[in-house]
Every structure is written in C-alpha cells, then in structure tokens.
Amino acid sequence: MQISARNQIQCNIEHIEKGKMNSSISISLKSGYQIVSNITSSSLHSLKLQKNDIIMILFKSSSVVLSKENSFNISIKNKLQGKITKIITDETDSEIILDLGEDILISTISTKEVKSMSLEVGDTLNAFIKPSDIMIGK
C-alpha cells in the first residue's frame, strides 16, 4: 500500500503507557531521538504493539512545525533538530527537508514563511510534531 504521508520513518517501541481510551507510545528513532505517539487503546490492541517492536511512524509534512529558535517553551512534546538539506519552492508552498542524522524529516510550509525566516540549505532548525499527529503502522 502507498500512502500520501511524506514522513514514513522506521523505528522501535521503547515503552507503552496504556490508558482506558488512549495510549502513549514512546518511540526511539535511528537518529537517537525519542518521540511519543498517542493512539487509541483499541488501536494498540488491534496492532498487537509491544515493547521493542519495529514499527513505522507516519505523519503529514504539514504536521511538522519549524522554528529557528530553540529556547522557548512550547506545549508540543516532540522536539527534534536537524539541518536543512534541500528546499523546494513554488509560488505558495515550500518543502523543507531536514537531516536528523540517520532519519530524514519533511515539512511543508508557505513560501512566504521560508522567505520571512530567511531559510537556507545548511541552516539548523527545530521541528515540532504533536503526538496525536503521529500514526503507527506495523
């Protein structure tokens, strides 16, 4: 099956915190980053997820919020940092490709924001992804 989510990253389950309605899955990326995905407990059960399982995490490029600043507080739990390796722009939208080390992250933002942030290849950016935006596949 092919899907439209630009971010499809293979990783490992480190910890599962099961709740009645929702569960929090702690995930380790190849690049060493730890992130969290919140899924329904029924999804946890139907996927038969367990600690140390190898999974795919999936999220849309528009779900990745970018910032040059790293010293401010934000309520988004997943915070990653990478270098811009490529910027693809058209009149309205731009795709920013970040190298996290052993993982690649793709964000889509407006071309106007690319210009206002003065983004260039080689810049270091912080990327934020809400746990509820991260889907899990097995």
N, C-alpha and C positions, 0 to 999 in steps of 0.2 A: 504494500500500500504506500502511496505517496501522499504527503500532506503539505499544506501551504506554510506551516510554521517554519520560519527561516532558521531558528535556533533548535538544533537537534543534537544533544550532547550525551555521549555515553558516560555513565558514572556509576558510583557504588553507594548503596544504602549503608549509612553508619549507625543510625538509631531511628526507632519508631516510637512515637508517643501517641498511643491510641486513645481517642475520646469517644463519647457516645455517638456524636454526629459527624465530627471531623477528626482527622488525624494529622499529625505533624511529622513529616519525614525529613530527617537530617541526611544530607547527601554530600558526598565527597567527589569533587571533580578531579580529573587527572592533573590539572594545574595546581592542585593543593587547596583550592578554595573550598570552604564549607558553605552550603546554602540550604535553605529549607523550602519544602513544598507542602502546602496544605491541601489535602484531598479529603473527600468524604470517607468515612469509615467503611461504608459499603464498597467503595472502590478499592480500598486497602484489602478487604476480604476477597473480592472477586479477582483481583490481580494476584492474590496469594503472596503479597510482598513480605519479605523477611530481611533481617539484618544481613549484610554482606551480599545481597542480590545485586547483580549488574543490571542496570536499567537505562532507559533513555529518558531524558527530560526534554520537554518540548515547550516552547513559548514563542509568541509572535515578536518580531523585531520592534513593533510599535509598543510593546510592553517594557522595553528597556529604556529607562530614563538616564540621561547622561549629564555629567557636570564636570567642570574643571576643578571645582572646589572639593576638598575632602575633609574640611574641618568644621562642617556644620552638622547639626543634628537633624535627622530625617526619620520618619516612622517606618520606612521601608527596611525590612530586616536583611535582605540580601544585598550586600555591597561588595563589588568586585572592582579591580583596577586593571587597565590594560593600555596598550599603545595602539594608536590608530595606524593600521597598515594600508588602508585604502578608503577613499571617499568617492562615492559615485553620486553625481547630482544631475537633476533635471531642473526645470523651471520651478517646481513646487516642492518636491521631496528629495531627500538625500539618504543614502545608505552609508552608515559608518561601520567599518569592520575593525574590531578590536582583537589584538592578540593578547590572551591572558597567560601565555606560557605554553601549555600543552592543549589549550582549548581556544576556540575562536568564538567570539560573540558578535552578533549583528544587531544594530539598532537603526531604526528608521525615524528620522526627524525632518522637520521642514528645512528647505534650503535656506530660508531666511534665518533660522536659528544657527545653521552652520556658519553663515556669514557673521551674525552678531556675536557668536562665541569665538570667532576667528580660528576655527578648527583647521588643522593641517596634519598631513601624514607625519607621524613621529610624535605627535602630542600624546601625553598621558591623560587618560580620562577615567573618571569613576562612573561605574554603571550600577544602577539600582533596579531590582526586579522584585515585585511583590510576590510573596509565597503563594498567594491564591492564583497568580497568573501562570504558574509552572505546572504543566501536566506531566504525568508519568506514564511511560509505556514499558511493557516487558515482553 
